[in-house]
Each structure stands twice: as C-alpha cells, then as structure tokens.
Amino acid sequence: MTNRPAPKTADVLISGGGFIGLTLAVALSKAKLTSVVIDREPFAKHLDAKFDGRTSAIAHGSAILLAGIGIWPALEPLAEPIREIRVSDGRAPLFLHYDPRELAPPLQGRPLGHIVENRDLRRVLYEHAAKSPGVELLDGTEIARLERNASGVTAELPDGSVIDAKLVVAADGRDSKLRREAGIAAARWNYPQTAIVCTVAHERPHRGIAHERFLPAGPFAILPIKGNRSSIVWTERANEAPRLMALDDEAFLAELKLRFGDFLGKLEVTGPRWSYPLGLVHADKYVAERLVLAGDAAHAIHPIAGQGLNLGLRDVAALAEVLADAKRAGRDIGDADVLARYERWRRFDSFALIAATDGLNRLFSNDLAPVRLVRDLGLAAVNRLPGLKRFFMRHAMGLVGELPRLMRGEPL
C-alpha cells in the first residue's frame, strides 16, 4: 500500500503563474494570506528571453499598486517613463497630444505610465513571488481534478498530490481551463487582425514619447523603451500578416518604415519578430462557488490602448482588498457574499473598457472618408478641450473610477 503525502494547504490556490497570478500571490502575502501558484509551463521557460518579445504598459495607478506590494523599486529602473502620448489618424494633420505637464498637482509632470519589456516584468515578479512569505510556486504541472464545495476546494495534481484551499483563482489566460470546467460561458470573437511585434533601434532619442497611429489596417504603436529603442505593436490585417512575417529583414524594414516614418532617423530592427492573433473574450460571470476569474480568464481585450495588463492588475488590487477585508472580519474568504463584492466591483470597469477598445478599433480601422473626417475632427476637438483632455489623461493613468486601496497608495 502506497502512502500518499499529506495534502498541501493554503488560503488560495492560484492557477496560472503569469503576470496576474504572480502579482496576486505577492499581494496576498502582504495581507498574511497564503497561496500556492500552479503553472503548467516551467518557470524557466517563461524567463527565457525568447519566450515573449512583447512589452507592457504599466499605468501610473498600476505602478502605485506594484510599489505598495514592494515590486516597483526593482522594476522601475528597467521601465521607460511615458512622458507624452501623441495620437494621430494616419497622415492627417489633426492629432491628440497628452502632456502631463497640463495636469494639476500632484500629478503635474509625472509620467503617464511606463513601458517595460515582458521578460523583465516576468523575472521581477517571479523573484518577488519566490521569496514572499506564504507563497509556494509549483511549475511544470496543472490541476488534474478540482472539487469545489461549500467548505473549500481540493485540487489533485497529475502526480497524485493534493492541495486544499478555501478559494481557487483562475488566472490561466483567455482560454481558461478552469472557466470552461466551471461551465462559465464567455462572449468571444476573433478580430480579422494580427499584431506584429518587434523592437527597433533608432538614431534619435524618443524622449519618452509614445505614438499611436491609426492606419486603415489597425493601430500602429511606437512605444519608448530603454535606450534609443522602441517597441513596435503593428496591427495588420490577418490575411496580410503572414506575408509581412515571411519577408527578409531588408524588405520587412522597408515595410515598417512606410508606417513608422523618419522622425527618429535611421532605423534597425533588433532581435526577432513575433505575431499574435487578436481577439476579445468576456466571461458571463467572474465568480462561481469557491472560484474567481482574474485577468484574461475574465476579460481579454484589443491592445489598441495598451490597457489589458492594467485591467488585470485592477482585478488583483480589488480581489486582494476584498479577501484581506474578509480575513480581518473573521469571515470565510471563499464565501459567496465575499466573492460577489469582487464581481460587482470589477464587471462595470471591465465592460466599459472592453466596449471602449472594441469601439475605437472598429472606428479607426477603416479608411472611409466620411468616418475619417469625423474622427479627425473628434481628435482635434478633444485636444482643444483642456478639461476633457485632462480626464482622458487621468483615465490613461488608471486613476478614474472606484480605485482599490493599493492603487490609492494605501496599505491593504
């Protein structure tokens, strides 16, 4: 007879060791809540420089969250501040210019956010999670069987080991296995677009200015990163992207220059190119018995405004606050009323941003002359209305709406 090891126990079981799962584990540690983070991929693979060539925008509010849980000091030196944002419609002369020097104190002149390379973000998060009290990281495995009931959750891994917890969090991406197994439906569709991602070195400094150019195929983003380099997020028609990806280096650079322009001088593509199909996912509900969805498992959006990660980090801040409050009150953190508070808090914010990004992509990803005229006049109008423009800047900074304590600079 084989003696099976005693079950591991934790307050929270987190399925998914990506940005959201690791950040949540660190945040829960600050609230003295224990967690086990499970990821099917080895963490060493996630930390490989070739795993992910993308960058992420860290809004000002998200940086406050990361500072509150002790991560930002290690990440800030690797992140490039966004000092201005310039939004334009193709080659049209009318544009929208975000400059934080136009904001009132204490935000006046502060960066609108930061751009960080995903490999740096992933490494810093992993290092902090690995040394956080009460956090256990399990990689190269997954939940083989999950039982949820009124008293808690029990997860069995492929090797037969067992984890008992009060709550399970699905942070396992847009194709969430836990969401599917829980019978939670999701609205989803694929955009007829593909994101081409690469890094360019340029002759002139970018001065921390991010550019979003709306072209007929989709937005073309030029995002400042450390050094005289920028990350390119080039949204292209799905049927055209394979041809572009198959070009040799010289021909690909020529195509990129047509969209980039020459305002930063000589260009060079450094490193490999990546391509990712674009789609939208929104779960019908964010909670079930002893189960919470967070990040892309709850909502995956178009990258047009660079807000996908920030939306997930607001999930983290809200969920950590809800669970910390329940613990302090002596309540069961997996109680349905506790989880309902999280869902009420997050659904409106998520739905509003999903609608905004989807609408913007549909509005700008075409070349109809009447529509182009209306949107160009709209950009110019917002640029000339200081109050409205300041509101949009605060929104881009992640400082609008009912903010969790961690995003207000307050402890859990």
Residue, then its C-alpha position, 0 to 999 in steps of 0.5 A: m500500500t502506497n502512502r500518499p503525502a499529506p495534502k498541501t494547504a493554503d488560503v488560495l490556490i492560484s492557477g496560472g503563474g503569469f503576470i496576474g497570478l504572480t502579482l496576486a500571490v505577492a499581494l496576498s502575502k502582504a495581507k498574511l494570506t497564503s497561496v500556492v501558484i500552479d503553472r503548467e509551463p516551467f518557470a524557466k521557460h517563461l524567463d527565457a528571453k525568447f519566450d515573449g518579445r512583447t512589452s507592457a504598459i504599466a499605468h501610473g495607478s498600476a505602478i502605485l499598486l506594484a510599489g505598495i506590494g514592494i515590486w516597483p523599486a526593482l522594476e522601475p529602473l528597467a521601465e521607460p517613463i511615458r512622458e507624452i502620448r501623441v495620437s494621430d489618424g494616419r497622415a492627417p494633420l489633426f492629432l491628440h497630444y497628452d502632456p502631463r505637464e497640463l495636469a494639476p498637482p500632484l500629478q503635474g509632470r509625472p509620467l503617464g505610465h511606463i513601458v517595460e519589456n515582458r521578460d523583465l516584468r516576468r523575472v521581477l515578479y517571479e523573484h518577488a513571488a519566490k521569496s514572499p512569505g506564504v507563497e509556494l510556486l509549483d511549475g511544470t504541472e496543472i490541476a488534474r481534478l478540482e472539487r469545489n464545495a461549500s467548505g473549500v476546494t481540493a485540487e489533485l495534481p497529475d502526480g497524485s498530490v493534493i492541495d486544499a484551499k478555501l478559494v481557487v483563482a483562475a488566472d490561466g489566460r483567455d482560454s481558461k481551463l478552469r472557466r470552461e470546467a466551471g461551465i462559465a460561458a464567455a462572449r468571444w470573437n476573433y478580430p480579422q487582425t494580427a499584431i506584429v511585434c518587434t523592437v527597433a533601434h533608432e538614431r534619435p532619442h524618443r524622449g519618452i514619447a509614445h505614438e499611436r497611429f491609426l492606419p486603415a489596417g489597425p493601430f500602429a504603436i511606437l512605444p519608448i523603451k530603454g535606450n534609443r529603442s522602441s517597441i513596435v505593436w503593428t496591427e495588420r490585417a490577418n490575411e496580410a500578416p503572414r506575408l509581412m512575417a515571411l519577408d527578409d529583414e531588408a524588405f520587412l524594414a522597408e515595410l515598417k518604415l512606410r508606417f513608422g516614418d523618419f522622425l527618429g532617423k535611421l532605423e534597425v530592427t533588433g532581435p526577432r519578430w513575433s505575431y499574435p492573433l487578436g481577439l476579445v473574450h468576456a466571461d458571463k460571470y467572474v465568480a462561481e462557488r469557491l472560484v474567481l476569474a482574474g485577468d484574461a480568464a475574465h476579460a481579454i481585450h484589443p491592445i489598441a490602448g495598451q490597457g489589458l495588463n492594467l485591467g488585470l492588475r485592477d482585478v488583483a488590487a480589488l480581489a486582494e482588498v476584498l479577501a484581506d477585508a474578509k480575513r480581518a472580519g473573521r469571515d470565510i474568504g471563499d464565501a459567496d457574499v465575499l466573492a460577489r463584492y469582487e464581481r460587482w466591483r470589477r464587471f462595470d470597469s471591465f465592460a466599459l473598457i472592453a466596449a471602449t477598445d472594441g469601439l475605437n478599433r472598429l472606428f479607426s480601422n477603416d479608411l472611409a472618408p466620411v468616418r475619417l473626417v469625423r474622427d479627425l475632427g473628434l481628435a482635434a476637438v478633444n485636444r482643444l478641450p483642456g478639461l476633457k483632455r485632462f480626464f482622458m489623461r487621468h483615465a490613461m493613468g488608471l486613476v478614474g473610477e472606484l480605485p482599490r486601496l493599493m492603487r490609492g497608495e494605501p496599505l491593504 
